[in-house]
Amino acid sequence: MRLLLTADPFVPVPPRYYGGIERIVAGLIPKLRERGHQVGLVAHPASNMPVDYFLGWPHETPSGFQAHSQNVLCLLKAFREFEPDLIHSFSRILYLSVLLCKKTPKVMSYQRFVTKHTVKLGAFLGGRSLAFTGCSEFIAAMGSAHGGNWHAIPNFVDTESYEFSPAVASDAPLVFLSRVEQIKGTHIAIELAKRTGKRLIIAGNHSTSGPEGDYWDNIIKPEIGRDGIEYIGPVGDAAKIRLLKSAAALIVPVQWDEPFGIVFAEALACGTPVISSPRGALPEIVRDGIDGFLVHDLDEGCRAIGAIDRIDRSACRQRAETSFSAGVICRRYEALYESLIATM
């Protein structure tokens, strides 16, 4: 098959640091090419993925009608030049707009909350040539309520790149690895570490302005350097793997309905249990009491930390390999592509 993939214009593929959607696209492309498919990519112009065709978006931070229109025309140009059998968009359904009525099969993947009106309009214009995917059952259920042909295909990690650690030191720290903001529950992770006497390493970006900047300055920063709380900033892939595989647990007690959260699958790939909250897609990723714990409050969180040694790190790794590996998810996308092409 000739497959044209798109990623949002904001971050290169692959990303250097944060970039959930871009990381998924970067992991999917080599697997598809290994399986004999030709792959084109429309993404941030600084992307450096090996592909059979590439075109950079003209606007990396689009704002306003003209910028978005030029990105729409960019995808149309790629479609005409590459002549794909199928288009798979990890960017905006807006950029598919002039292609929705064409018979060429299309997949629109959602990694975030679904907008009712765009799904309804896309489903109407795309008809049976368009399928939607959600990165979790949670997102797919949200989307299917507004119409269209929906499939839940989770995000993934390249488990071959994540080193499995069957055991860690007795004084191994807890690790918070995510953007430092209120909805990720950084303050709760700090409070749990303090109550249980555990070291906590915090890794990730933080805002310097607005409400999240205030959150950092007033709630998080005063805790750094005290009671075993350490902040190391954003980390690249190699440092992230070292951090995760040496952690007693990943602790990101989210305070919102997480659409997926790739860091949870990354932790499991290292054999590291997860402590989080039972919100959004988390119950689809973490089996409570098997891969970690999903807690409702501080008391449950403290009990979870006390019981973390009961979690079998081999079972965590197996969970990642069987449910969230790049090879497994690539085959699921490939099956969807084939079914769509066969019906057109």
N, C-alpha and C positions, 0 to 999 in steps of 0.2 A: 504494500500500500504506500501511497504518497500522502504523507500526513503533514499538515501545516498547523503548528502550535503557536499560540500567542501568550505572552506574559504581560503584566502591567508595565507601563513605561517608566516607572519611578526608580527601579533598582535593577542593576545588571543581572544577567543569568550566566553563571551562578553568582549569588551574592557573597560579599566578603564577610559580612556580619549578619545582621538581622535581614530576613527576607523569606517569609514562609512560602508564599506562592512561587517565588523564583527558585527556591530550593527544590520544590516539588517538580517543577518543569526541568530543572537541571538534572534531577535523578531519573526522570522518565525518558528523556531523549536518548541517552546511551543504551538503555535497555531495549527501546524500540528499534534502534539501529542494529543492535546485536541480533535481533530477531528478523533482520533482513528488510526492514522498512526504510524508505527514504523520508527524511524528516526535514522540514523547513521551519524556521523560527522568525517571528516578529517580536522584538523586545527592545529594551533599552539599548541605545547604539554602542555602549561600551561592553556589551555582552561578548563573551568569548567561548561559547559552546561550540564544539565541533558538530556541524550540521551540513546538510546537503544544499541548503539555501538559507540566506539570512538577509533580513531587512530591519533597520533600526527605525523606531518611531521618530517622527520629526519633532515631537514635543514630549520631553521627558517629564515635565510637570504641567500637564495641560490644564488651562483655565480659560473658560469662555468658549463661545460657539466656534470661532475660527480655529482655535487650537484642536478642539475635539474633532472638528470636520476634517482637518488635515490628517489626523490619525486614522479616521475612517477611510479616507482615500488611500492612505498608506497600506492598509490591510487589503483593500481592493486591488492595489497594484501587485501586492505579493500573491494574491489569488490568481491573477492573470498571468504572472510570470512563472509561478511554480506549478500551477495547474494541479492542485491536490485532489485526491480521492475523498478526503475528509478534512474538515477544519475543526481543531480543538482549541477553544478559547479559555484561557485562564485569566483573561483580562476583563474588559467590560462588554456587556451585551450590546451597548451602544455602537461599539466598533464593528459588530457583526451586522449592523442595521441594513446596509445595502446588499448584503448577501443572504439575508434570511429567506427571501422569496425564491432563491435559486434552489435547484434540486440537489445540489451537492450536500451530502450529509454534514451535519454540524453538531458538535458537543459543546455545551456551555457549562463550565464547572464553577461552582460557588464554594468559596472558602470562608465566606462571611455571611452575615444575616441577609436574608432575601428581601428584595423590594417587590411588593405586591404588583404594582402597575407594570413594571418592566417585565416581570415573568409572564403576566397575562398577555401583554402585547407581543412578547417574543414567541410565546406558544402559539398565538393566533397567526403571526406572520410566518413562522417557521414550519408550522404543521408537523407532519411526520418526518420531515427532514431534520428536525431539531430534537436533541435529547438533552436533558439537564442532569448534571450530577451534583451531589452535595458531598462535602468532605466527611460527613457523618450521617447517621440515621436522623439525628436531631435536625440538621440543616435540610436534609432531603424531605423530611416530614413538613417542615416549615414551608418549603417551596411547593410541594405537591398540593398544598391547600389552595394554591392560586392557579392550578392547572399545569398542563404540560406532562411530558413523559420523564419521570424522575428515577434516578438510580443513586443509591448510597455507595460511594467508593471512597474508602478512607484515605487520608494522607499516609505517607510512608517514609521510611528511612532506608538508606543503603546499609543494611545490617553488616555487610562485609567490611565496611569502613569503621564500624564501631567495635572497639575491643571489649570483649566480655571479661568481667572480673568476678570469679566465683566467690571471692571473699575480700573483705576490707579490714583495715586495722581496727582494733577495739575502740580507738578514739577517733574514728573517721567522722568528719563533719557532716552536718546537713548542708545541702546546697540549694539555694534559690537561684534559678537560671531562667530569666525572662526579663522583659522590660519592667523597670521598677516603677510601678504605678499602683494606684489604689485598687483597681479592679483585679490585679494579679495577687493581691493579698500579701504584699511584702511586709507590712506592719504586723500581720498575724504570724507570719513565719518567724519574725524577730521575737515576738512575745512567746511563741511556743518554744523557741530555742532557749530563751532566758528561763522559762519556767522549768524546763527539763535539764538545764545545765549543759546543753550541747553547744558546740561551736557551730556557727553558721557562716557560710561563705555566700555572699550575694554577688552575682555576675549579671550584667545587663546594662543597657542604656537607661538614662533618666532624663526627664525634661528639666529645662532651666528657667522656664517661664510659665505663667498661667497657673491654674489650679494644681496641675501635676508638679510644676516647679515648686509650689508652696508645700506640696506633700513631701517632696524630697527634702527641702530645706528645714521644715518644721517637725516632721514625723520621723523620717528615716535617717537623715544625716546626723542628728544628735546621738543616735545609737551606735554609729560606726566607731570602732576602736574600743568599745566597752563590752564587757561580759561575753567575750569571744565572738563578737559580731564583726565581720570583715567584709569590705567592699573592694572588688578587684576590677570593676568596670566591664565593658564589653569584651568578649573573647571570640577568637577565631575557631575554626573547626578543630584543629589539633588540641588547643588548650581546652576546648569544651569537652572533648572526649576524655582527656586526662582528668578533668574535674569530675565528670559524671562517674567514671569507673571507680574512682577512689572515694565516692560519697557513701555514707550510710543510707541516705535516702535523698531523693529530690523532693523538696517541699515547696509547692506553689499552690497555696490554698485560695484558688480563684474566687472572686466575689461577683462574678458575672457568668452568663451562660456561654461558656467557651465553645466556639464552633468545632474545634478539634484540639489544637495545641500540640505542635510537632515535638516539642521538647519532652513531652511525656513518653512518646514512642522512642525518642533518642535515649532516654534514661533506661527504659526497659531493654533496649538493645545492648546496653552495657551491663545488664543484670541488676540494675539499681532500682529498688522499690520506689514507688511514688506515693507521696502524701498530698492529697488535694481535697477538693470539695465535690459533692455529687451533683454538679451542675453542667448543663449543656451536654457535650459529648463525653465528658469524663467517665460516666458509667460504661460507655462502649469501649473505652481504652483500658481502664483499670478495673480489674475484678477485685472487689473489696475483700480483703483478707487473703488474697492469692498473689496479686501483683503489687500490693500496697494497701493503702487505706483511704477511704473517702469519708471525710469527717464533717460534722455539722457545726461544731463549736470548739472552744479552747480545751474543754475537758476531754472531749473525744480526741482532739489532736494530741494532747499529752499522752493519753493511753496508747495512741497509734505509735508515737515515737518510742514508748517503752516496749512495744511489741514488735518493733521492726526486725529484730533478729530472728523472728519466727518465719519471716518471708524467705522462700527458697529463691535465691538469685538465679538459679538455672531455669526455674519456671518463668521468671521475668524475661530472660533471654529467649526462651522458646516461644513465649507469647509474641514477642517482636518478630521473630522469624516466620511464624505461621500466619500472623494477622496483619503485620505492618511492614513487611519487607518490600523492597523495590520490585523484585522479581514477581512476587505474588500479585501486587497491585497492577503492575504493567500488564500481566495476563488478563486481569479483569477489564482494564481499559481496551485491550486488544479485542477481547470478545465483544465488547460493546461496539467498537468500530465495525467489526465484521457483520454484526447483526444489523446495524444501520445501513451499511452499504448494500447488504443483501435485499433490503426492503425497498430500495429506491430504483 
